[in-house]
């Protein structure tokens, strides 16, 4: 999250194996997928150097993040009324 806020290159790693029944990897998938950054999640057999060298279009990410923030504020406003 901090890399995204500060417009830095990053690679995301799952904390547990996807097959683990207590896995919370879907949070990473959902968040990065919602920002079209799913390609920055390291998977078994991936080349980290290739992931890091990809250019992140932060203008697009910022637009998507803004929409997610607006949706969150709207949800909270409606829930609290």
Residue pairs with C-beta under 8 A, 6 or more apart in sequence:
1 31
2 8
3 9
3 10
4 10
4 35
4 37
4 61
4 65
7 56
7 58
9 52
9 56
10 40
11 40
11 41
11 42
11 48
11 51
11 52
12 28
12 32
12 40
12 41
12 42
13 41
13 42
14 23
14 25
14 28
14 41
14 42
15 23
15 24
15 25
16 22
16 23
16 24
16 25
17 23
18 25
28 41
29 38
29 41
32 38
32 40
32 41
34 64
34 68
35 61
35 64
35 65
35 68
36 60
36 61
36 64
37 56
37 61
39 51
39 54
40 51
40 54
40 56
42 48
42 51
